[in-house]
Amino acid sequence: MKLDDITISKAIVEGFMEDFVDYMDVDVAIGGGGPSGLTAGYYLANEGLKVALFERKLSIGGGMWGGGMMFNKIVVQEEGKRILDEFAIDSQKYENQYYVADSIETVSTLCSKACKAGLRIFNLMSIEDVMIREEEITGLVLNWSAVGSAGLHVDPLTIRSKAVIDATGHDCEIVKVVENKIGPRLNTKTGKIMGEKPMWAEIGEKSIMDNTREVYPGLYVAGMAGNAVYGSPRMGPIFGGMLLSGEKIAKMLIEKLK
């Protein structure tokens, strides 16, 4: 079979543009492809909602790939193991309440099943701004991550969304943009991002579910972004709360949008 380089290039460009144009108007836009974002995307798409996830890095998975200090194992407590089981991700009991899973299997399985459910992932895209209409988040402003890395002045493009999830982790990048644009009007004690506290797994894991909520009309936080916004501790390489947070935010939006 003779292969034509131009045909290959056209197939890539046309295929990508078809997806990108289709997903410029969605039910839910997720910023960040870590465990909470992927889990939320899976449950939302599985309910038939149109969902796009935007990840600024080349790879998705957030910090889960590296496990703890590059030992590619993660820990999940009893409550989170239910979601590992639902995704058919192998885990081994370490001792009472503690389960160990392979970080590579976990990320790749979450990603695969979310995509199969209908989640559309766009990597190498950064969220540099939001659209606000009548004091509600109505969409995202996107640019290629390489544009920012190169320090280029290139105007972005926009997508419309009925709801936005900030699952960007410790940096809570979308909430940070909103605070910078409109001032201290967030749904926190101070109206501002309260900042992530030092690592304390027990408190961090307990807090993450309470912090999974709407932080500004149309904007929701999940995973470590929630703890950073609401001033709770980080929890290190235990990931049950991340998975449960993604599930919770998805259920909230399914109820709201369906």
N, C-alpha and C positions, 0 to 999 in steps of 0.2 A: 504493500500500500504506500502510495506517495503522499507525504505530508506537506501541507502548505503553511508556511509561517504566518501569512496574512489571515488565513482562515482561523488559525488558532487565536490570533490576537482579536479578531472580530467577535469570535465566540465569547471570549472573556469580557470584552467591553459591552457587548449587547446584553449578555446575561446579567452582568452587574447593574447596568443602567435600568434594566427592566425591574429588578428587585428594588433598587433605590427609589425610583419614581413611585413604585407601588406603595412603599413604606414611608412616603412623605406625609401621610395622613393615617394615624394609627389610634387605637384605643389607649394603649399604654406604651410609653417610652421609658426604657431603663438605662440609666447611666452607670456603667461598671459591670464587668463580666466576672466578678468573684463569685463565691459560693451562694451568697444571698441573692444576688442578681440572677444567676442561672436558675436557682430554685424557684424564685418568683416567676421568671419567664416560663418555666415549664408548666407550673400550675395555671397560670393565666392563659397560655396558648392551648393547654389541654381542655380548657373550657370554651374554646372557640373564639377567644378575643384576639384581635390583631395586635401583635406585640413586637417591637423592635428593641434590640439592645445595642448600645454603642459603647465600645471599649477603645480607649486611646492607645493601648499597647498592641503589639503584634499578636500576642497570645492572650487567651482568656484564662480565668482561673484565679486571678489575684494572687494572694500570698499562699494559697493552698498547695501549689506545686512543690514548694520547698519544705513542706512539713514544719518541723521545728529545727531551726538552725541547720538547714539543708539535709537533715535526716528525713527522708521522704515518707514519713508516717505521720498520721494525725490521730488525735484522740476525740472520741465522741462519747458523751454521757448517755445514760439510758434513754432519756426523752428523744434525743436526736437520732438514736439508732433506728427508730421506727422509719425515718425517712431514708436512711441507708438501705434498709430492708425493702422499702417500696421501690427503690431504684435498682434493686438486686446488686448492690455493692457489698462485696465481702468484708466482713469485720470479724475480729477475734476478741473474745473477752479477756481482758488483762487481769482485772479483779472486780469485785462487786461495784457496779455502776460505771465502770470504765471499759471502753471498747477501742481497739486500735484498728485503723484501716489504712490502706495504701493510698497515699496522696495522689499518685498518678492515675490509678484506677478511678478514684473518686472524681477528680476533675474531668477526666475524659468521658466518664459515664454520664455525669450531670450534663455536660455539653451535648453529647450525642442524643440523649433522651429529650432534652429541651428542644433541640433542632427538629427531631422527629415529631415532636408534639406540635410544631409550627412556629416556634420562636425564630425570628430572623436576626442574626448577629452581624453587625458591621464593625469590624475591627479597624484599628489605625485612624479612628475618628475621635476628636476631642470636642467636648461641649464647652463652648467659650461664652455663651450667654443663654438667656431664656427669653421667651415671649410672655409678656404679661398683658392681659386685657381685662379691664374692669376688676383689678386687684385679684386676679387668678392666673396661675401658670397655665398657659395654653399651648406651649410648644418649646422646642429647643433650637438653639443656634449652633450649627456644626461647622467644623473645619477639619482638614487633614491634620493629624498629629505632627506630621513632618513640617508643616507650615510654621507651627509654633516653635519647634526645635530649631529650625533654621532662622528664626527671627524675621520672617518675611511678612510684609503687609499684604495679605490676600483676603478679600472679603469672603465671609462665610455664606452658607445656605441654611434654610430653615425647614423644620418639619413640625407638623401640627399633631397634638396629642391631647386626649381627654384627661389623662393623668400622667404624671412623671414620678419615677422612683429614683431617688439618689441612693445608689448602692456602690458608691465610689470608695468606700472604706474609710480609713483614718482621716483622709483629707476632706471628706464631705464636700466635694468640689462644686456640686450644683447648688447646695444650700449656701455655700460661701459666695457664689456669684450673686444669688438673690440678696443676701445681706449687704454685699457691697453696693448693689444697685438701689435698694430701697430703704436701707437702714435697719434699725433694731425693731423689726415687726414680725419676728418669728414666734412660733408657739412654744417658747421656752420661758423660764422664770425671768430672764433678763431681756428677752426679745432678740438676743444675739446667740451666736454659737458659743456654747459654754466651755468647750474644749475637753479633749480626752484626758482622763486621769491615769495615774500609774497602774501597772498591771496587777490585777487581782481577779483571778479566774472565777472564783465563786460569785463575787458581787457582779462582775462583768457579765457573766452568763445569766444571772437572775435579772439584770437590768435591761438586757437587750430586747426582751419581749415588750416590756413597758415602753421602751423607746422606739419601737416600731410603730409609727403613726404618721398622721398628716402634720407637717411642720409649718406649712403655709398653704392657703387654698390651692388645691391641684398638685401640690408637691408632697411626696411621702418619703420617709427615710427607712432604710432597712440595713441590717448587718452593722458593721462597725461604724458606718456613717451615723446611725442612730445614737450610739454611745458617745461619739465625738460631739454631736450637736447638743445632746442633753447632759453632758458632763459626767459620764460614767466611766469606770475603769476599762482598760483593754483587757483581753483575756488570753492572748497568746495562742498556741497551736491546738486549742480545743475548739471544735467547729460545730457542735450540736446547735448552739444558739444561732449561728449563721443560717443553718438550714431551716430551723424553725421560724426564724425571722422572715426569711423569704416566703415560706408557706403562709405565714400570718398576713403579710402585706398583700399577697395574692388573693387570699380569701376576702380581705377588706374590699379590694377593688372589684372582685367578681360580684360581690353583693351590691356594690355601688353602681356598677356599669351594666349589670345584667338584670 
